[in-house]
């Protein structure tokens, strides 16, 4: 990758230089005195240099662009050795994702979606599936070779992992759970180390040293060709730097009237970057970085991020993910590159979540229409209709003759007849639990399939 000129090599007197050496090109050069290109892109030097007019000096054009960016920078978190501050410019694409997040990923938005769907059991199944997606993809991004299908089967059946790759995925799942359960706590070194320990224990303890900061400087980040692309700061001073990081994260930046205001999404992505850049552990840093991103979003009341899988999309373009780190590191710690890339991923991940919700809603509406148009509902007695509607809404997932007796105010025998009638109609299934039978509704596809089968048999 072609690195940007060092910040101290940029010419602060660039206007004077143009006036003295190329006054006839002043207007052409001036078109580069803006932070974004003509298409609204915040280009790194790696791409910028190919978009400068051939008769202009790339170095001068870049100096003009950097000067315009410098005037709009906001100082962010402390990082590195020696400790410095990252910079950020709030670009339109970042602000667009912030707005998208506020409209679709808050706890209130999630509650509204749940109420709109109404069928709690169906929606909860969908959401749990999305939680698994993040745990699996984050591990696959770090090299886990297990297929998504096998990994989902392991998590759903809660079986023990058989390989180190499956252990990695289970560890990621535990890490996400840890992030949710500890969302009300402040960020501390202990919390970061605990997250790592819960996520990587029993995979290869000699390799990972669970929950312990690295004590050497032999850890590097390599690309797919084995080339070193990042050498983390020295292990010496790690704890001191992380105390500064924790202090910054725990500071209140959400007062909209304050000049220090930062949206939680920006802070969460900055935290993600900091862990990846500092690389405090011997291995597993990427997984911890992404889990801490989620932890901070949970902490700030964005509960829908439990079901928004960013790693699914990061896994699809790992080179771009890596470059977003490098562009920041090689351009004076300009965090805009990393945050812009992550915001693009987050925007798409939220849309995938919304699409899953819409599909769920459409499936339920389609099933409700089928209930009436197929003649299925007319086959039910009044008491069976009540039980069926309760089951379909998700207000109860299992029924017994005793519970139906109490809720319908009928005899035990009548309640048993109601439930067994639903089994005979291939709507419910039953299984023995101790001394009584437990009844529960089949999934919608099975009910429709069974109904069509019955109709086919009657028509013969």
C-alpha angles and dihedrals in degrees: 000000000000109000125222117250110271114269093244090056092063115105114239088187093055094128091057090048092053092046092052101040108024110016091153089061096048093107093048092050092046090065087071094055093100133086096236132046124241091278094052095256124146095219125198116224088255088070100023094066092063093055099056117106111262096240093053129085110252092208092056093045090050091049089055092050092047092049090054091048093047090059091058101041123125117204113237138177126347113249146160137021114314087031114245137164125258118228130224136188115197102231124192091254092054091048090047091055091047089055091045090051094049092051099045113019108050123110088250091054091050092050090050091052091050092050092046092054092041093188098102097181094053094046093045090055090051092049094049088053090055092050088057091051093063095046092049098043094046089055093045088052087059093050107275106155099199114116119247091242094054092044093052090050090053093050096044094047091040090225121162116266114257101197138034089254091056089047088054092053093046088048090053090050089052090047092055090049089049090052091054096045093048098043093115094057125093118248112267136162088249092055091050092048092046090052090052092046094051091047102047108026116125094015098095108325094187090055098042103030089207116237095358126113114236116266098199138055097229093103115105136164115239132191128230090279093054093253117143108247100168135026108194121226117272119291087232109095094017093128092046092051092046091052087057090047092050091048091053093047092048093050116103110250098156099090101115091202093056124094086225093061116143126173113242091239091060092049092047092053091045089054089050089054094046094056092047092047097045093041093200095181132058090240140350095055095132092054092048091047093054093043090052089051088057092043091057093047090050089048090056095051100263095132094161088074087078084077102033109096111203094169092064088067096036088055090056092060109023093158092060089047090054093045092054088062092047096048089055095046095047096046104059094284092297099174091190091091094055095041092047092052093046091047089054089053093045092049091054093043091054089050090052089051090050091048090052090050092048092049090050090050092047091049091052093047090048091050091048091052090048091053090063102033096047096056088239095124093053090063091065125090117233092260092047090052090056094050092044093052092049091050093046093051091053093236087127128017099188133036136195130191088248094054092046090047090056097043097044095038093231136122122283091247092052091049091050090049090052093052097042089048089058088051091050089052089054092243099109135035126208137203135179116260112180107304097342140059122249117211126197136170120259119236117275096252092054092049092052092044092049091048092051090048091053092050091049092052092050093050093057 
